[in-house]
Amino acid sequence: MEDVSKYADIIGLPHPEPKTRRRMPDADRAAQFASFAALPHPGQDDPPEE
């Protein structure tokens, strides 16, 4: 596991909210990235290692 102690000062902070525009609804965000689901993922079609 990676050492995350260098991030201890920001762990637990609230996620920043945009001040100039509304957040995109989850359904719209999912639709925006849905086309990437058709792309092969790294290792998806690789033969199993022996």
PDB file with one MODEL, atoms N, CA, C and O in Angstrom:
MODEL        1
ATOM      1  N   MET A   1       0.848  -1.181   0.000  1.00  0.00           N
ATOM      2  CA  MET A   1       0.000   0.000   0.000  1.00  0.00           C
ATOM      3  C   MET A   1       0.892   1.243   0.000  1.00  0.00           C
ATOM      4  O   MET A   1       1.996   1.232   0.544  1.00  0.00           O
ATOM      5  N   GLU A   2       0.407   2.275  -0.599  1.00  0.00           N
ATOM      6  CA  GLU A   2       1.140   3.531  -0.743  1.00  0.00           C
ATOM      7  C   GLU A   2       1.062   4.361   0.549  1.00  0.00           C
ATOM      8  O   GLU A   2       0.049   4.351   1.249  1.00  0.00           O
ATOM      9  N   ASP A   3       2.142   5.068   0.843  1.00  0.00           N
ATOM     10  CA  ASP A   3       2.161   5.929   2.028  1.00  0.00           C
ATOM     11  C   ASP A   3       1.335   7.184   1.741  1.00  0.00           C
ATOM     12  O   ASP A   3       1.683   7.974   0.863  1.00  0.00           O
ATOM     13  N   VAL A   4       0.245   7.362   2.479  1.00  0.00           N
ATOM     14  CA  VAL A   4      -0.635   8.502   2.262  1.00  0.00           C
ATOM     15  C   VAL A   4      -0.460   9.573   3.335  1.00  0.00           C
ATOM     16  O   VAL A   4      -1.245  10.520   3.393  1.00  0.00           O
ATOM     17  N   SER A   5       0.550   9.436   4.177  1.00  0.00           N
ATOM     18  CA  SER A   5       0.725  10.401   5.262  1.00  0.00           C
ATOM     19  C   SER A   5       0.987  11.814   4.739  1.00  0.00           C
ATOM     20  O   SER A   5       0.690  12.796   5.420  1.00  0.00           O
ATOM     21  N   LYS A   6       1.543  11.915   3.533  1.00  0.00           N
ATOM     22  CA  LYS A   6       1.794  13.261   2.998  1.00  0.00           C
ATOM     23  C   LYS A   6       0.492  13.985   2.632  1.00  0.00           C
ATOM     24  O   LYS A   6       0.501  15.190   2.383  1.00  0.00           O
ATOM     25  N   TYR A   7      -0.620  13.254   2.600  1.00  0.00           N
ATOM     26  CA  TYR A   7      -1.915  13.849   2.305  1.00  0.00           C
ATOM     27  C   TYR A   7      -2.770  14.025   3.560  1.00  0.00           C
ATOM     28  O   TYR A   7      -3.946  14.375   3.457  1.00  0.00           O
ATOM     29  N   ALA A   8      -2.211  13.793   4.714  1.00  0.00           N
ATOM     30  CA  ALA A   8      -2.972  13.842   5.962  1.00  0.00           C
ATOM     31  C   ALA A   8      -3.641  15.194   6.183  1.00  0.00           C
ATOM     32  O   ALA A   8      -4.708  15.256   6.793  1.00  0.00           O
ATOM     33  N   ASP A   9      -3.033  16.279   5.697  1.00  0.00           N
ATOM     34  CA  ASP A   9      -3.606  17.606   5.922  1.00  0.00           C
ATOM     35  C   ASP A   9      -4.861  17.869   5.087  1.00  0.00           C
ATOM     36  O   ASP A   9      -5.638  18.765   5.417  1.00  0.00           O
ATOM     37  N   ILE A  10      -5.072  17.103   4.008  1.00  0.00           N
ATOM     38  CA  ILE A  10      -6.258  17.340   3.181  1.00  0.00           C
ATOM     39  C   ILE A  10      -7.289  16.223   3.277  1.00  0.00           C
ATOM     40  O   ILE A  10      -8.423  16.390   2.828  1.00  0.00           O
ATOM     41  N   ILE A  11      -6.910  15.085   3.857  1.00  0.00           N
ATOM     42  CA  ILE A  11      -7.868  13.993   4.029  1.00  0.00           C
ATOM     43  C   ILE A  11      -8.968  14.484   4.970  1.00  0.00           C
ATOM     44  O   ILE A  11      -8.688  15.040   6.032  1.00  0.00           O
ATOM     45  N   GLY A  12     -10.192  14.276   4.577  1.00  0.00           N
ATOM     46  CA  GLY A  12     -11.321  14.674   5.415  1.00  0.00           C
ATOM     47  C   GLY A  12     -11.854  16.067   5.129  1.00  0.00           C
ATOM     48  O   GLY A  12     -12.890  16.441   5.677  1.00  0.00           O
ATOM     49  N   LEU A  13     -11.178  16.853   4.287  1.00  0.00           N
ATOM     50  CA  LEU A  13     -11.717  18.164   3.935  1.00  0.00           C
ATOM     51  C   LEU A  13     -12.937  17.985   3.031  1.00  0.00           C
ATOM     52  O   LEU A  13     -12.997  17.021   2.267  1.00  0.00           O
ATOM     53  N   PRO A  14     -13.897  18.884   3.103  1.00  0.00           N
ATOM     54  CA  PRO A  14     -15.059  18.761   2.225  1.00  0.00           C
ATOM     55  C   PRO A  14     -14.657  19.011   0.771  1.00  0.00           C
ATOM     56  O   PRO A  14     -13.724  19.764   0.494  1.00  0.00           O
ATOM     57  N   HIS A  15     -15.365  18.380  -0.135  1.00  0.00           N
ATOM     58  CA  HIS A  15     -15.104  18.573  -1.562  1.00  0.00           C
ATOM     59  C   HIS A  15     -15.507  19.996  -1.935  1.00  0.00           C
ATOM     60  O   HIS A  15     -16.591  20.438  -1.555  1.00  0.00           O
ATOM     61  N   PRO A  16     -14.668  20.724  -2.668  1.00  0.00           N
ATOM     62  CA  PRO A  16     -15.027  22.097  -3.029  1.00  0.00           C
ATOM     63  C   PRO A  16     -16.224  22.134  -3.975  1.00  0.00           C
ATOM     64  O   PRO A  16     -16.334  21.314  -4.886  1.00  0.00           O
ATOM     65  N   GLU A  17     -17.095  23.073  -3.754  1.00  0.00           N
ATOM     66  CA  GLU A  17     -18.270  23.260  -4.597  1.00  0.00           C
ATOM     67  C   GLU A  17     -18.027  24.444  -5.531  1.00  0.00           C
ATOM     68  O   GLU A  17     -17.469  25.458  -5.112  1.00  0.00           O
ATOM     69  N   PRO A  18     -18.444  24.322  -6.796  1.00  0.00           N
ATOM     70  CA  PRO A  18     -18.275  25.447  -7.728  1.00  0.00           C
ATOM     71  C   PRO A  18     -19.073  26.667  -7.257  1.00  0.00           C
ATOM     72  O   PRO A  18     -20.197  26.534  -6.773  1.00  0.00           O
ATOM     73  N   LYS A  19     -18.492  27.830  -7.402  1.00  0.00           N
ATOM     74  CA  LYS A  19     -19.167  29.059  -6.978  1.00  0.00           C
ATOM     75  C   LYS A  19     -19.881  29.747  -8.143  1.00  0.00           C
ATOM     76  O   LYS A  19     -20.786  30.551  -7.921  1.00  0.00           O
ATOM     77  N   THR A  20     -19.485  29.442  -9.378  1.00  0.00           N
ATOM     78  CA  THR A  20     -20.033  30.160 -10.530  1.00  0.00           C
ATOM     79  C   THR A  20     -21.060  29.365 -11.312  1.00  0.00           C
ATOM     80  O   THR A  20     -21.736  29.934 -12.169  1.00  0.00           O
ATOM     81  N   ARG A  21     -21.205  28.075 -11.055  1.00  0.00           N
ATOM     82  CA  ARG A  21     -22.170  27.273 -11.787  1.00  0.00           C
ATOM     83  C   ARG A  21     -22.639  26.103 -10.925  1.00  0.00           C
ATOM     84  O   ARG A  21     -21.995  25.737  -9.943  1.00  0.00           O
ATOM     85  N   ARG A  22     -23.759  25.535 -11.310  1.00  0.00           N
ATOM     86  CA  ARG A  22     -24.275  24.387 -10.577  1.00  0.00           C
ATOM     87  C   ARG A  22     -23.491  23.131 -10.961  1.00  0.00           C
ATOM     88  O   ARG A  22     -22.908  23.049 -12.042  1.00  0.00           O
ATOM     89  N   ARG A  23     -23.493  22.168 -10.059  1.00  0.00           N
ATOM     90  CA  ARG A  23     -22.863  20.883 -10.361  1.00  0.00           C
ATOM     91  C   ARG A  23     -23.710  20.126 -11.376  1.00  0.00           C
ATOM     92  O   ARG A  23     -24.936  20.234 -11.386  1.00  0.00           O
ATOM     93  N   MET A  24     -23.041  19.362 -12.225  1.00  0.00           N
ATOM     94  CA  MET A  24     -23.741  18.554 -13.209  1.00  0.00           C
ATOM     95  C   MET A  24     -24.459  17.404 -12.498  1.00  0.00           C
ATOM     96  O   MET A  24     -23.857  16.730 -11.663  1.00  0.00           O
ATOM     97  N   PRO A  25     -25.729  17.172 -12.815  1.00  0.00           N
ATOM     98  CA  PRO A  25     -26.435  16.037 -12.204  1.00  0.00           C
ATOM     99  C   PRO A  25     -25.730  14.715 -12.541  1.00  0.00           C
ATOM    100  O   PRO A  25     -25.132  14.576 -13.608  1.00  0.00           O
ATOM    101  N   ASP A  26     -25.808  13.755 -11.626  1.00  0.00           N
ATOM    102  CA  ASP A  26     -25.134  12.475 -11.812  1.00  0.00           C
ATOM    103  C   ASP A  26     -25.561  11.782 -13.108  1.00  0.00           C
ATOM    104  O   ASP A  26     -24.727  11.184 -13.789  1.00  0.00           O
ATOM    105  N   ALA A  27     -26.839  11.855 -13.454  1.00  0.00           N
ATOM    106  CA  ALA A  27     -27.325  11.192 -14.668  1.00  0.00           C
ATOM    107  C   ALA A  27     -26.686  11.808 -15.911  1.00  0.00           C
ATOM    108  O   ALA A  27     -26.323  11.084 -16.839  1.00  0.00           O
ATOM    109  N   ASP A  28     -26.544  13.131 -15.943  1.00  0.00           N
ATOM    110  CA  ASP A  28     -25.914  13.797 -17.074  1.00  0.00           C
ATOM    111  C   ASP A  28     -24.425  13.457 -17.143  1.00  0.00           C
ATOM    112  O   ASP A  28     -23.874  13.259 -18.226  1.00  0.00           O
ATOM    113  N   ARG A  29     -23.790  13.391 -15.990  1.00  0.00           N
ATOM    114  CA  ARG A  29     -22.366  13.049 -15.952  1.00  0.00           C
ATOM    115  C   ARG A  29     -22.151  11.625 -16.447  1.00  0.00           C
ATOM    116  O   ARG A  29     -21.216  11.364 -17.203  1.00  0.00           O
ATOM    117  N   ALA A  30     -23.015  10.702 -16.023  1.00  0.00           N
ATOM    118  CA  ALA A  30     -22.905   9.314 -16.465  1.00  0.00           C
ATOM    119  C   ALA A  30     -23.090   9.220 -17.979  1.00  0.00           C
ATOM    120  O   ALA A  30     -22.380   8.465 -18.643  1.00  0.00           O
ATOM    121  N   ALA A  31     -24.022   9.970 -18.521  1.00  0.00           N
ATOM    122  CA  ALA A  31     -24.263   9.947 -19.959  1.00  0.00           C
ATOM    123  C   ALA A  31     -23.067  10.494 -20.727  1.00  0.00           C
ATOM    124  O   ALA A  31     -22.761  10.014 -21.818  1.00  0.00           O
ATOM    125  N   GLN A  32     -22.401  11.474 -20.181  1.00  0.00           N
ATOM    126  CA  GLN A  32     -21.251  12.081 -20.843  1.00  0.00           C
ATOM    127  C   GLN A  32     -20.108  11.082 -21.002  1.00  0.00           C
ATOM    128  O   GLN A  32     -19.385  11.122 -21.997  1.00  0.00           O
ATOM    129  N   PHE A  33     -19.940  10.190 -20.032  1.00  0.00           N
ATOM    130  CA  PHE A  33     -18.826   9.258 -20.056  1.00  0.00           C
ATOM    131  C   PHE A  33     -19.235   7.846 -20.477  1.00  0.00           C
ATOM    132  O   PHE A  33     -18.382   6.958 -20.508  1.00  0.00           O
ATOM    133  N   ALA A  34     -20.496   7.609 -20.798  1.00  0.00           N
ATOM    134  CA  ALA A  34     -20.979   6.276 -21.150  1.00  0.00           C
ATOM    135  C   ALA A  34     -20.285   5.715 -22.383  1.00  0.00           C
ATOM    136  O   ALA A  34     -20.072   4.505 -22.466  1.00  0.00           O
ATOM    137  N   SER A  35     -19.930   6.560 -23.337  1.00  0.00           N
ATOM    138  CA  SER A  35     -19.297   6.060 -24.561  1.00  0.00           C
ATOM    139  C   SER A  35     -17.955   5.401 -24.279  1.00  0.00           C
ATOM    140  O   SER A  35     -17.517   4.549 -25.052  1.00  0.00           O
ATOM    141  N   PHE A  36     -17.294   5.774 -23.193  1.00  0.00           N
ATOM    142  CA  PHE A  36     -16.003   5.172 -22.863  1.00  0.00           C
ATOM    143  C   PHE A  36     -16.163   3.734 -22.381  1.00  0.00           C
ATOM    144  O   PHE A  36     -15.189   2.982 -22.379  1.00  0.00           O
ATOM    145  N   ALA A  37     -17.355   3.337 -21.977  1.00  0.00           N
ATOM    146  CA  ALA A  37     -17.583   1.973 -21.507  1.00  0.00           C
ATOM    147  C   ALA A  37     -17.374   0.965 -22.628  1.00  0.00           C
ATOM    148  O   ALA A  37     -17.085  -0.201 -22.358  1.00  0.00           O
ATOM    149  N   ALA A  38     -17.515   1.392 -23.885  1.00  0.00           N
ATOM    150  CA  ALA A  38     -17.342   0.489 -25.016  1.00  0.00           C
ATOM    151  C   ALA A  38     -15.870   0.234 -25.339  1.00  0.00           C
ATOM    152  O   ALA A  38     -15.561  -0.707 -26.070  1.00  0.00           O
ATOM    153  N   LEU A  39     -14.975   1.036 -24.821  1.00  0.00           N
ATOM    154  CA  LEU A  39     -13.551   0.864 -25.091  1.00  0.00           C
ATOM    155  C   LEU A  39     -12.995  -0.294 -24.275  1.00  0.00           C
ATOM    156  O   LEU A  39     -13.431  -0.531 -23.148  1.00  0.00           O
ATOM    157  N   PRO A  40     -12.032  -1.013 -24.843  1.00  0.00           N
ATOM    158  CA  PRO A  40     -11.415  -2.098 -24.062  1.00  0.00           C
ATOM    159  C   PRO A  40     -10.589  -1.526 -22.918  1.00  0.00           C
ATOM    160  O   PRO A  40      -9.933  -0.495 -23.066  1.00  0.00           O
ATOM    161  N   HIS A  41     -10.627  -2.188 -21.807  1.00  0.00           N
ATOM    162  CA  HIS A  41      -9.862  -1.768 -20.639  1.00  0.00           C
ATOM    163  C   HIS A  41      -8.514  -2.467 -20.652  1.00  0.00           C
ATOM    164  O   HIS A  41      -8.408  -3.574 -21.178  1.00  0.00           O
ATOM    165  N   PRO A  42      -7.484  -1.854 -20.091  1.00  0.00           N
ATOM    166  CA  PRO A  42      -6.172  -2.497 -20.066  1.00  0.00           C
ATOM    167  C   PRO A  42      -6.265  -3.881 -19.430  1.00  0.00           C
ATOM    168  O   PRO A  42      -6.796  -4.037 -18.331  1.00  0.00           O
ATOM    169  N   GLY A  43      -5.749  -4.868 -20.126  1.00  0.00           N
ATOM    170  CA  GLY A  43      -5.744  -6.220 -19.606  1.00  0.00           C
ATOM    171  C   GLY A  43      -7.035  -6.982 -19.822  1.00  0.00           C
ATOM    172  O   GLY A  43      -7.131  -8.152 -19.452  1.00  0.00           O
ATOM    173  N   GLN A  44      -8.023  -6.345 -20.411  1.00  0.00           N
ATOM    174  CA  GLN A  44      -9.333  -6.979 -20.578  1.00  0.00           C
ATOM    175  C   GLN A  44      -9.257  -8.203 -21.487  1.00  0.00           C
ATOM    176  O   GLN A  44      -9.868  -9.231 -21.195  1.00  0.00           O
ATOM    177  N   ASP A  45      -8.509  -8.098 -22.589  1.00  0.00           N
ATOM    178  CA  ASP A  45      -8.446  -9.184 -23.557  1.00  0.00           C
ATOM    179  C   ASP A  45      -7.131  -9.951 -23.499  1.00  0.00           C
ATOM    180  O   ASP A  45      -6.866 -10.793 -24.358  1.00  0.00           O
ATOM    181  N   ASP A  46      -6.321  -9.672 -22.510  1.00  0.00           N
ATOM    182  CA  ASP A  46      -5.048 -10.383 -22.373  1.00  0.00           C
ATOM    183  C   ASP A  46      -5.306 -11.817 -21.946  1.00  0.00           C
ATOM    184  O   ASP A  46      -6.212 -12.078 -21.154  1.00  0.00           O
ATOM    185  N   PRO A  47      -4.514 -12.751 -22.465  1.00  0.00           N
ATOM    186  CA  PRO A  47      -4.672 -14.132 -22.001  1.00  0.00           C
ATOM    187  C   PRO A  47      -4.246 -14.257 -20.544  1.00  0.00           C
ATOM    188  O   PRO A  47      -3.409 -13.479 -20.085  1.00  0.00           O
ATOM    189  N   PRO A  48      -4.791 -15.202 -19.817  1.00  0.00           N
ATOM    190  CA  PRO A  48      -4.404 -15.370 -18.412  1.00  0.00           C
ATOM    191  C   PRO A  48      -2.940 -15.762 -18.282  1.00  0.00           C
ATOM    192  O   PRO A  48      -2.405 -16.514 -19.096  1.00  0.00           O
ATOM    193  N   GLU A  49      -2.315 -15.244 -17.253  1.00  0.00           N
ATOM    194  CA  GLU A  49      -0.910 -15.566 -17.022  1.00  0.00           C
ATOM    195  C   GLU A  49      -0.803 -16.962 -16.419  1.00  0.00           C
ATOM    196  O   GLU A  49      -1.668 -17.399 -15.660  1.00  0.00           O
ATOM    197  N   GLU A  50       0.265 -17.640 -16.770  1.00  0.00           N
ATOM    198  CA  GLU A  50       0.470 -18.991 -16.235  1.00  0.00           C
ATOM    199  C   GLU A  50       1.407 -18.979 -15.062  1.00  0.00           C
ATOM    200  O   GLU A  50       1.692 -20.030 -14.489  1.00  0.00           O
TER     201      GLU A  50
ENDMDL
END
